[in-house]
Amino acid sequence: MVGAKTIGCINHPGIEAIGRCRQCSKPVCSSCGIRGPAGLYCSDICREKHETFVQRAKALDLERSTRRGLFFHLRNLLGSLLFLAVVLFALGFTASIIYIPVLSEITMTVRGFIGF
C-alpha cells in the first residue's frame, strides 16, 4: 500500500512488528513474539491467559450443551408439531377450495369428524 505506516514492536519500537498478540493485540517483532497453539503472543502471561480463556469457554459450552436436556428437546418437538399442523391446515384448506381427488375426500372426512 502506498503511504502505509509500519507498526513497530511494543518492546523494540525501531523494529517492524510481524503480528499482534492474540490476547492483548500488542504488536510484536519476530524476536520477542512467542508462538503458541492458537497464534502469536507478546509474553508467556498472555499465552497462559488466552489458554485459560479457551479452556473456560469450552467448559461453558459443554455445560450449556448438557443443560439443554428435556426442555430443549420438548421445545423442538413442539415446534415441529406446530409446523406440521400448519402444513396440514394449509393442505386441508386448499383441498376444500380446489378438488384434489384423494386429498379432498380425506379433508371432507376430517371436517365431518370435527364438525366443520
C-alpha positions as CSV (number, residue, x, y, z in Angstrom):
1,M,0.0,0.0,0.0
2,V,1.2,3.4,-0.9
3,G,1.8,5.5,2.2
4,A,1.1,2.7,4.6
5,K,2.6,3.2,8.0
6,T,4.6,0.3,9.5
7,I,3.9,-0.6,13.1
8,G,6.9,-1.1,15.5
9,C,7.2,-3.8,18.1
10,I,6.0,-2.9,21.6
11,N,9.4,-3.9,23.1
12,H,11.5,-2.7,20.1
13,P,9.9,0.4,18.5
14,G,12.5,0.5,15.7
15,I,11.8,-3.0,14.5
16,E,8.8,-3.7,12.4
17,A,6.1,-5.9,14.0
18,I,5.3,-9.3,12.4
19,G,2.0,-9.6,14.1
20,R,-0.2,-8.8,17.1
21,C,-0.6,-10.7,20.4
22,R,-3.6,-13.0,20.3
23,Q,-4.6,-11.9,23.8
24,C,-3.9,-8.2,24.1
25,S,-3.3,-7.1,20.5
26,K,0.1,-5.5,21.1
27,P,2.4,-5.5,18.1
28,V,5.4,-7.9,18.4
29,C,8.5,-8.5,16.3
30,S,10.0,-11.9,15.4
31,S,12.5,-11.8,18.2
32,C,10.0,-11.3,21.1
33,G,6.9,-12.9,19.7
34,I,6.1,-16.2,21.5
35,R,4.4,-18.8,19.3
36,G,1.5,-20.8,20.8
37,P,-1.0,-23.3,19.6
38,A,-3.5,-20.5,18.8
39,G,-1.1,-17.9,17.4
40,L,1.4,-15.3,18.4
41,Y,1.7,-13.8,21.9
42,C,3.7,-10.9,23.4
43,S,4.5,-12.8,26.6
44,D,4.0,-16.1,28.5
45,I,1.5,-14.4,30.7
46,C,-0.7,-13.5,27.7
47,R,-0.3,-17.0,26.3
48,E,-1.4,-18.5,29.6
49,K,-4.4,-16.1,29.9
50,H,-5.5,-17.0,26.4
51,E,-5.2,-20.7,27.1
52,T,-7.2,-20.3,30.3
53,F,-9.9,-18.4,28.5
54,V,-10.2,-21.0,25.8
55,Q,-10.5,-23.8,28.4
56,R,-13.2,-21.9,30.3
57,A,-15.1,-21.2,27.1
58,K,-15.0,-24.9,26.2
59,A,-16.2,-25.8,29.7
60,L,-19.1,-23.3,29.5
61,D,-20.1,-24.7,26.1
62,L,-20.1,-28.2,27.4
63,E,-22.1,-27.1,30.5
64,R,-24.6,-25.3,28.2
65,S,-25.0,-28.3,25.9
66,T,-25.7,-30.6,28.9
67,R,-28.2,-28.2,30.3
68,R,-30.3,-28.4,27.1
69,G,-31.8,-31.6,28.4
70,L,-35.5,-32.3,28.3
71,F,-36.9,-28.7,27.9
72,F,-34.8,-28.2,24.8
73,H,-36.0,-31.4,23.2
74,L,-39.6,-30.7,24.1
75,R,-39.4,-27.2,22.6
76,N,-38.0,-28.6,19.4
77,L,-40.7,-31.3,19.3
78,L,-43.4,-28.7,19.9
79,G,-42.1,-26.5,17.1
80,S,-42.1,-29.5,14.7
81,L,-45.6,-30.4,15.6
82,L,-46.8,-26.8,15.1
83,F,-45.2,-26.7,11.7
84,L,-46.8,-30.0,10.8
85,A,-50.2,-28.7,11.9
86,V,-49.8,-25.5,9.8
87,V,-48.9,-27.5,6.7
88,L,-51.8,-29.9,7.2
89,F,-54.2,-27.0,7.7
90,A,-53.0,-25.3,4.5
91,L,-53.4,-28.6,2.6
92,G,-56.9,-29.1,4.0
93,F,-57.9,-25.5,3.2
94,T,-56.6,-25.9,-0.3
95,A,-58.4,-29.2,-0.7
96,S,-61.7,-27.5,0.5
97,I,-61.4,-24.9,-2.3
98,I,-59.9,-26.9,-5.1
99,Y,-61.0,-30.5,-5.8
100,I,-58.0,-32.8,-5.4
101,P,-59.1,-36.5,-5.8
102,V,-57.7,-38.1,-2.7
103,L,-57.0,-35.1,-0.5
104,S,-60.5,-33.6,-0.9
105,E,-62.1,-36.8,0.3
106,I,-59.8,-37.0,3.3
107,T,-60.5,-33.4,4.0
108,M,-64.2,-33.8,3.9
109,T,-64.0,-36.9,6.3
110,V,-61.8,-34.9,8.8
111,R,-64.2,-31.9,8.6
112,G,-67.2,-34.2,9.3
113,F,-65.3,-35.8,12.2
114,I,-64.6,-32.5,13.9
115,G,-68.0,-31.0,13.0
116,F,-67.0,-28.4,10.4
